[in-house]
Amino acid sequence: MIPFSPAPPLADWPTRFPTPFDRGAVHPLARRAAVELMDTIEVHHALPWRLHEPGNGKMFGVLVVAGADSTIGYLRGFSGMVDGQWDIDGWAPPAFDRFTRDLVWVPGEAEMFDFAAKRATLVGCLPDHLDATEAAQITAAIRALDETRTARSRTLMREIQDSYHFGNALGAVRSLRSIFTPAEPPAGAGDCAAPKLLAQAYRAGLTPLALAEFWWGAPAPTGDRRQGVFYAACRGKCLPILTHMLGGLSVDPPPLYGSAALGPNEPAVVYEDDHLLVVNKPSGMLTVPGRGPTMQDCVMTRLRARYPDATGQMVVHRLDLDTSGLLLAAKDPITASALQRLFSLREIDKHYVAWLDGVVTDDHGHIHLPLRMDVDDRPRNIHDPVFGKPAHTEWQVMARTDGRTRVRFTPHTGRTHQLRVHAAHPDGLDAPIVGDRLYGRTAPDEDERLQLHAERLAFVHPVSGAKVVVEQPAPF
């Protein structure tokens, strides 16, 4: 344990463990420890660990802990490996059993290299001439080898995962696979900083008080991690593990977005005829129901209650929970199908307005960054040039003031969180939307909303053929 100097008075200690799934819930003592660690990393480790080289940035963490003698300090850790090492003196060790892992991984790695060598040999034997029989035989051998390698790799992964064990404040210990059962643990589960830190605290007989995780070094290639920024624990890999490991502690509940009570007249109708309507969705309202009984209040359920004679699901596209603005709905399935076709053909013009956290120097441009869901940390989306879907955003600067830029966005594709990621990504505008709890540089204040609003919809009416233009100015 690294002691605080000077030691904070007891009145400043956390009384409950802040949820690790809210980036805005960093306790002041955890922040103090993190800032100390940031200085230590930059002075002593950034250069030898090459953290500022592209692709080498790393997630680090601190865990504020109390000893049985009422001393207080913190532990420090990093996600995965750093500088090619799992174990570094003075840092939280990995959660797996080293002996068991080495017993599996060392010969297993040799097997994988052997598979690769055999495959390369077979590929090299493919004939240059058109001998269909010989080529088919070699191709079949390659396919069989690949299937054998995949099966063996899965077996090795299961054996390695069996070497991970996690305790909690109640003294209950569970294996990684039992925590995720009946699902398979995702790759890298158990290697994040948070579970490593908690495991070290329990082994040392220390009481966990507060946690903070932050990024240091070069931005992640996906564009969703920046130096010095605090991040919530990922839900895909860490939620099941930390739920178990925090057992026995007094822990604040994770935030439940989309459950806020909104006025009965929301969403307000902006345009309506016999076939369709356009409403102004407020920030904080779901477009469609979420999971669980507290997440059923949404635009879809309210419109169905308001229009009992309408048929179908009504809502034909979506806005993010945090985004406000114009949303198009149909009163019957035929109109809904026609509107969805217009969306698929990109024949509905949509314009958004946003305030960005930063000064954008150019006046106009286009962003092409393929996106996909971050399967380990839903609902976040990330840039992935290999597996991402094409995403195209046009932007126009409207104003610049006090270190912020007001822009108009015209999305030419409709990927989830497209505007938010394209604004924040270093290869996009490198200026996150103000109030963005997922992609912003800092967690928004409690009453601060996402400054993104769908202000204009324009389309040809699927029944009358008339041009329909609906506008709703942003409330910011």
Rosetta blueprint (number, residue, H / E / L):
1 M L
2 I E
3 P E
4 F L
5 S L
6 P L
7 A L
8 P L
9 P L
10 L H
11 A H
12 D H
13 W L
14 P L
15 T L
16 R L
17 F E
18 P L
19 T L
20 P L
21 F L
22 D L
23 R L
24 G L
25 A L
26 V L
27 H L
28 P H
29 L H
30 A H
31 R H
32 R H
33 A H
34 A H
35 V H
36 E H
37 L H
38 M H
39 D H
40 T H
41 I H
42 E H
43 V H
44 H H
45 H H
46 A L
47 L L
48 P L
49 W L
50 R L
51 L L
52 H L
53 E L
54 P L
55 G L
56 N L
57 G L
58 K E
59 M E
60 F E
61 G E
62 V E
63 L E
64 V E
65 V E
66 A E
67 G L
68 A L
69 D L
70 S L
71 T L
72 I E
73 G E
74 Y E
75 L E
76 R E
77 G E
78 F E
79 S L
80 G L
81 M L
82 V E
83 D L
84 G L
85 Q E
86 W L
87 D L
88 I L
89 D L
90 G L
91 W L
92 A L
93 P L
94 P L
95 A L
96 F E
97 D L
98 R H
99 F H
100 T H
101 R H
102 D H
103 L H
104 V H
105 W H
106 V H
107 P H
108 G H
109 E H
110 A H
111 E H
112 M H
113 F H
114 D H
115 F H
116 A H
117 A H
118 K H
119 R H
120 A H
121 T H
122 L H
123 V H
124 G H
125 C L
126 L L
127 P L
128 D L
129 H L
130 L L
131 D L
132 A H
133 T H
134 E H
135 A H
136 A H
137 Q H
138 I H
139 T H
140 A H
141 A H
142 I H
143 R H
144 A H
145 L H
146 D H
147 E H
148 T H
149 R H
150 T H
151 A H
152 R H
153 S H
154 R H
155 T H
156 L H
157 M H
158 R H
159 E H
160 I H
161 Q H
162 D L
163 S L
164 Y E
165 H E
166 F E
167 G L
168 N L
169 A L
170 L L
171 G L
172 A L
173 V L
174 R E
175 S E
176 L H
177 R H
178 S H
179 I H
180 F H
181 T L
182 P L
183 A L
184 E L
185 P L
186 P L
187 A L
188 G L
189 A L
190 G L
191 D L
192 C L
193 A H
194 A H
195 P H
196 K H
197 L H
198 L H
199 A H
200 Q H
201 A H
202 Y H
203 R H
204 A L
205 G L
206 L L
207 T E
208 P E
209 L E
210 A E
211 L E
212 A E
213 E E
214 F E
215 W E
216 W E
217 G L
218 A L
219 P L
220 A L
221 P L
222 T L
223 G L
224 D L
225 R L
226 R L
227 Q L
228 G L
229 V L
230 F E
231 Y E
232 A L
233 A L
234 C L
235 R H
236 G H
237 K H
238 C H
239 L H
240 P H
241 I H
242 L H
243 T H
244 H H
245 M H
246 L L
247 G L
248 G L
249 L L
250 S L
251 V E
252 D L
253 P L
254 P L
255 P L
256 L L
257 Y L
258 G L
259 S L
260 A L
261 A L
262 L L
263 G L
264 P L
265 N L
266 E L
267 P L
268 A E
269 V E
270 V E
271 Y E
272 E E
273 D L
274 D L
275 H L
276 L E
277 L E
278 V E
279 V E
280 N E
281 K E
282 P L
283 S L
284 G L
285 M L
286 L E
287 T L
288 V L
289 P L
290 G L
291 R L
292 G L
293 P H
294 T H
295 M H
296 Q L
297 D L
298 C E
299 V H
300 M H
301 T H
302 R H
303 L H
304 R H
305 A H
306 R H
307 Y L
308 P L
309 D L
310 A L
311 T L
312 G L
313 Q L
314 M L
315 V E
316 V L
317 H L
318 R L
319 L L
320 D L
321 L L
322 D L
323 T L
324 S E
325 G E
326 L E
327 L E
328 L E
329 A E
330 A E
331 K L
332 D L
333 P H
334 I H
335 T H
336 A H
337 S H
338 A H
339 L H
340 Q H
341 R H
342 L H
343 F H
344 S H
345 L L
346 R L
347 E L
348 I L
349 D E
350 K E
351 H E
352 Y E
353 V E
354 A E
355 W E
356 L E
357 D E
358 G L
359 V L
360 V L
361 T L
362 D L
363 D L
364 H E
365 G E
366 H E
367 I E
368 H E
369 L L
370 P L
371 L E
372 R E
373 M E
374 D L
375 V L
376 D L
377 D L
378 R L
379 P L
380 R L
381 N E
382 I E
383 H E
384 D L
385 P L
386 V L
387 F L
388 G L
389 K E
390 P L
391 A L
392 H E
393 T E
394 E E
395 W E
396 Q E
397 V E
398 M E
399 A E
400 R E
401 T E
402 D L
403 G L
404 R E
405 T E
406 R E
407 V E
408 R E
409 F E
410 T E
411 P E
412 H L
413 T L
414 G L
415 R L
416 T L
417 H L
418 Q H
419 L H
420 R H
421 V H
422 H H
423 A H
424 A H
425 H L
426 P L
427 D L
428 G L
429 L L
430 D L
431 A L
432 P L
433 I E
434 V L
435 G L
436 D L
437 R L
438 L L
439 Y L
440 G L
441 R L
442 T L
443 A L
444 P L
445 D L
446 E L
447 D L
448 E L
449 R L
450 L L
451 Q L
452 L E
453 H E
454 A E
455 E E
456 R E
457 L E
458 A E
459 F E
460 V E
461 H L
462 P L
463 V L
464 S L
465 G L
466 A L
467 K E
468 V E
469 V E
470 V E
471 E E
472 Q L
473 P L
474 A L
475 P L
476 F L
